[in-house]
Amino acid sequence: NSYIGEIVPILSGLDYERGDEFVFVPIIPNLPEARSDSEKAKDAVPENLEESQPGEKALAKIETPGDTHEELPFWKTLGPFEWILAAVLLLLLILLIWTLFSISRLRAREAETQDQIRDLKDSPTLPVRQAREEKAVLDKMQQDRQDRVQTALVRDENERVLQEIVKNLVGRPDWCRELIQEMTRDKQSMDQLATLIAVLGPEASRSLFRPQMTEQAYMDLEQLAKEAGANSEDTAEVLKNIRMFLLTKQFLSPEQSFVDPFGFMKTLSPSQISFLLKNEPSRIKAIVMARLDTEKAATILQSISRDERTQVAVELGKMHEMPMELVEKVGFNLAEKARNVPDENSIAVNGVRFVADVLSDSDPVTRQELINGLRVSDQQLSADVESRCFIFESIPVVPNDVLK
């Protein structure tokens, strides 16, 4: 009865036009924890409202659309004290991070300093290092100087041994033949012979070894000599081996050890000998003239000046006063220089004779034009050419007995 007496006034007081709503919440026995929102709202009502009328209690249970409120964010619920405390905590956190970063930088700098100190302890000081570098440079310069001196000594020794080999081979074709046979047994020996030909030069090698073998075999050796790139030490070893071979031959046949130091001139023409003696003093020219036959010596004397011919004749008259060691040394030195003498076709051209021959073979008009041009440009050359060329204008100056 009490329930109906309470609910009837509430139902009669509802006005749907006003927007009132009736919410029925069933009461489930024995489940006090599953209370509805309306019951929670009843418990939340203050005690002073419980003493009001039953109609007002029912109206308090009625929910309207405008009575619901959304929950505020967390930071909006904080007060000034909480904000000050949060700022202080944030400042302390930043200070802690900065302190840790500074400590890490200090440790890294300390580690770098320790590494530098360790490097300085391990490595020598700057003056000591400079002294060592200077000593290394001086040692290298000294070593280079010693290498150059050693190379020069080896080169001089090679020249001396080469002269001795040439001295033994000149005038001994049998030794040249045996040397070729000894040096063509295998590839290593042929390389040594090619090195010897490269050191001797083409002229001396051709005069010594060409008559002892075929043309093709000698050309092959010359090709090997061009390809040979032996240094001074290898060349010295080859020359020593060849000298030992020749010394053995001298020991076995001492009676055949005579050598003509000027034998190489037999293969040279008068023009080549004149080219070889062009810059030599009169005494050297006299020594060479004494070793030639009279016809070749006369041809060479005609190619030098008149004053020098007289001086050469005087030195020839004093030939008996010259020591034989000097004559022999002159012969070997000239044999060495003869390796660089050009061939006959390069130095045997007589310009005056060639122009005279050209004028003799030319037609009269061309011959007269050339003679007139020579008379204008060079009178001395024109006189020399006309003295060697017989032309029509030369008839009046020819003696009568010659014309007859």
DRENZA-816051 format. One record per residue (C-alpha): residue in three letters; x, y, z. Coordinates in steps of 0.1 Angstrom, whole numbers, plus 5000, padded with zeros to 4 digits. Example, Ala and Ser with C-alpha at 12.3 -4.5 7.8 and 13.67 -1.06 7.14 Angstrom:
2
Ala512349555078Ser513749895071
END
This chain:
404
Asn500050005000Ser502850245008Tyr504450174973Ile501150254955Gly500550544976Glu503950684966Ile503850604929Val500350734921Pro501151094929Ile504251074908Leu502450934878Ser499751194881Gly502351464882Leu504051364849Asp503651614820Tyr504851474787Glu504451804770Arg506851954794Gly509351684785Asp509051464816Glu509951104812Phe509150804833Val512050564839Phe511050234854Val513950064873Pro513049714885Ile514449614919Ile516149284919Pro516349114952Asn519648984967Leu521749204943Pro522549514962Glu525749574941Ala523849594908Arg521949904916Ser520750124888Asp521850484882Ser518550604896Glu519250424929Lys522650574930Ala521150904925Lys518750844954Asp521750764977Ala523451074965Val520551304975Pro521351495006Glu519551415038Asn517651745039Leu515851645007Glu514551315022Glu512451505046Ser510651685017Gln507351575003Pro506951254984Gly506251434952Glu509451624953Lys511351294959Ala509851154928Leu510651464907Ala514251434918Lys514451094901Ile513251234868Glu516251294844Thr516151574820Pro518251614789Gly520051914802Asp521151764836Thr523951544821His527651684822Glu530851554804Glu533951464825Leu536751734824Pro540351654812Phe543051584838Trp545051904834Lys541952114838Thr541251964872Leu544752064885Gly545152354908Pro547852624910Phe549852414935Glu549952114913Trp551052324883Ile553952474903Leu554952124915Ala554951994879Ala557152284867Val559652224895Leu559851854886Leu560351934849Leu563152174857Leu564851914879Leu564551664851Ile566151904826Leu568951984850Leu569651614855Ile569851544818Trp572251844813Thr574451724842Leu574651374827Phe575551514793Ser578251734808Ile579751444826Ser579851234794Arg581651514776Leu584151554803Arg584851174803Ala585351174765Arg587751474767Glu589651304795Ala589950984774Glu591151184744Thr593751354766Gln594951024780Asp595250884744Gln597351184734Ile599551144765Arg600050774756Asp600950854720Leu603551114732Lys605050854755Asp605150584728Ser606450814700Pro609751014702Thr609851384707Leu609851624678Pro613551704678Val614451334679Arg612051264651Gln613551544630Ala616951414637Arg615951074626Glu614351204594Glu617451404586Lys619651104592Ala617450894570Val617751154542Leu621551174546Asp621850794545Lys619750784514Met621951054497Gln625050864508Gln623750544494Asp622750704461Arg626250854459Gln627850524466Asp625650354439Arg626650614413Val630350574422Gln629950194420Thr628150224387Ala630950444373Leu633550204385Val631749914369Arg631350104337Asp635050184336Glu635949824344Asn633749714315Glu635449954291Arg638849824302Val637749454298Leu636149534265Gln639349684251Glu641249374262Ile638749154245Val638949354213Lys642749344215Asn642648974217Leu640048924189Val641449164163Gly643548964139Arg642448624153Pro639548494132Asp640148154146Trp639348274181Cys636348464168Arg635148144152Glu635647934184Leu634048204205Ile630948194183Gln630847814185Glu631147834223Met628548104227Thr625847944204Arg625447614223Asp622347724243Lys620048014247Gln621948154277Ser625248154258Met623548324228Asp622248594251Gln625748654263Leu627048684227Ala624148924219Thr625249134250Leu628849144237Ile627649254202Ala625449524218Val628449654238Leu630949644209Gly628649824185Pro627549734150Glu630749824131Ala633249644154Ser630949344158Arg630349314121Ser634049334113Leu634849064140Phe631948814137Arg630348864103Pro632948674083Gln632648374107Met628948304101Thr626148344076Glu624348664070Gln621048544084Ala622648414116Tyr624448744122Met621248944115Asp619548724141Leu622248804166Glu622049174159Gln618349154165Leu618948984199Ala621549254207Lys618949534200Glu616549364223Ala619149304250Gly618649534280Ala621449424303Asn622649654331Ser626149724340Glu626449434364Asp625149184339Thr627449324312Ala630449294335Glu629648934342Val629448854304Leu632649044297Lys634448854324Asn633348514310Ile634548614276Arg637848734289Met638348404307Phe637648224275Leu640248434257Leu642848394285Thr642348024282Lys643048044245Gln646248254252Phe647447994276Leu646947714252Ser648447894222Pro650748174233Glu652548184200Gln649448314182Ser648848604206Phe650048884183Val647449154179Asp647449444155Pro645649744172Phe645149914138Gly643749604121Phe640249754122Met641250024096Lys641549764069Thr637749764068Leu637450144067Ser637550354036Pro639750674033Ser636650884038Gln635750704070Ile639350734083Ser639351104075Phe636151144094Leu637650944123Leu640751164124Lys638951494118Asn639351624154Glu642551444163Pro645851624168Ser648651594143Arg650551334163Ile647651094163Lys647151144125Ala650851074120Ile650550744139Val647550644118Met649250734085Ala652250524095Arg649950224098Leu648250264064Asp649450194029Thr650950484010Glu647950523985Lys645350544013Ala647550774034Ala648051014004Thr644251023998Ile643751114035Leu646551384034Gln644851554005Ser641651594025Ile643351804053Ser644652164052Arg648152254039Asp649552364073Glu648252054090Arg649751834063Thr653151984070Gln652751924108Val651751564101Ala654851514079Val657051644107Glu655451404132Leu655951114108Gly659651204107Lys659751164146Met657850834146His660850644159Glu660850854191Met657250754201Pro656950474226Met655150154215Glu652750174244Leu651450504232Val650950374197Glu649150064210Lys646850274232Val646050514203Gly645050214182Phe642650074208Asn641150414215Leu640550464178Ala639050114175Glu636550214202Lys635650534184Ala635350354150Arg632150194162Asn630350534157Val631850614123Pro629050644096Asp629150424066Glu630750514033Asn627550644016Ser627050904044Ile630451074044Ala631951004010Val630051263990Asn632251523973Gly630051823967Val632251993940Arg632651673921Phe628951593923Val628051943909Ala630551903881Asp629151563872Val625651713872Leu626751993849Ser628351753825Asp625151543822Ser622851853818Asp621752013786Pro623552333774Val620852573785Thr620552423821Arg624352403824Gln624852763814Glu622152883839Leu623752693867Ile627252823859Asn625953183857Gly624153143891Leu627252993907Arg629353283894Val626953533910Ser626453363943Asp629853203950Gln632753273928Gln635153033946Leu632752743943Ser632152843906Ala635952833900Asp636252483916Val633352343897Glu634552483863Ser638052343869Arg636452003871Cys633952043843Phe634852083806Ile632452333789Phe632552523756Glu634052833772Ser637052623784Ile638352563749Pro640352883746Val642252813778Val643152453769Pro646852413758Asn647352343721Asp649152013727Val646151883746Leu643751973718Lys646051803693
END
